[in-house]
Amino acid sequence: MVGLIALLVVFILNSRPEVPADGAQVVRENSHVLNEASDEKAVLVEFLDFECEVCRAYYPTVEQLKEQYRDDLTLVIRYFPIPSHANSTNAAVAVEAAAAQGQLEPMYQRMYETQAEWGESQDSKAELFRGFAEELGLDMDEFDAAVADPATTERVQSDFEEGQVLGVSGTPTFFLDGEKLDTQSPADLVGAVEAVLGR
């Protein structure tokens, strides 16, 4: 029995992603900031999946927090595309490609606003996402090059792998000032933020 447990522990340890050389970080220098507070009192980080319906349910609350506490709350997003969602990585890559042209937030918003149209589809929606880029007026040669560049997918994957190291197993997962939150509802998220901000 002890031998079986030992083998199980070895398997789990070996199946975990490799921790980056400098250690896992909730926020990195290249992490995308949706709101940089001028008088920062707290930092909220969301690991998200654009195809996740629960992320979509939290989206209005995250937007509300961003507007209501714009001066106090820095808001960071990181990619965590769930492997079972057929288009979650495609969506994240499209958002990352838009970010390269300074259009992260409009593409991020478009993904959630249209999720009901493409979520849960088993067919690639990369062309639909390309259409979003056109609608946003992006340089399409640059967008296509970014989508095709392996470094773009690697950027998304690095967020996912670091999230796993940090204990993220599903989406959305929030960290407030570096501490992972246990939120059962958007109201829990608001309560946690307001408690830290002293509201």
C-alpha positions, 0 to 999 in steps of 0.5 A: 500500500505504501509503495502504491502511494509512493508511486502515485505521488511520483506520478503526480509530481511528474505530471505537474508543469515545470515551475519557471526558473524564477518561481511561479508569479501571479503577475508577470511583467508581460501580464495584461493590465485591463486597469492600472489604478492611479492610487492602487490599493489592491490588485485583482488577477483573473485566470480566464477562459473565453469559452467558459460560461462561468467566466462570461457570468462573472464578466459584467461584475469584473467590468463593474469593479473596473469602473467603480474602483478604477482609481483603487483596483488594478485589474490583470487578466491571464489566459487559462484555456481549458483543453476540453473547450475546442475554441478557447485557445483560438480565442486567447490567441486572437485576443493576444494578437489584438493585444499586439496592436494595442486592442486587447480590451476591445477583443476581450470584450467582443469574445464575451459579448459573442460567446453564445454564438460560438461557445461549445462549437467543435468546429474552429472559429478562428475565421470568426475571430479574424472577423472580429479583428477586421471589425475592430479595424486591426491591420490584418496582415499583422494580425494574421502574422501574430496568429500564425506566430508560434510565440503567440500560442506559447504566450497563451500556454505559458499563462496556462502552465503557470496557472497550474503551478499556482493551483488554478484548476478551473475558470474563473480563478481570481487572486486578490493581492496574491491570494487565491480567492474561493468565490462561489458567485460574483457577489463573493468577488465583489465582497472580497474586493470591497473588504480589501478596499475597506468599502 
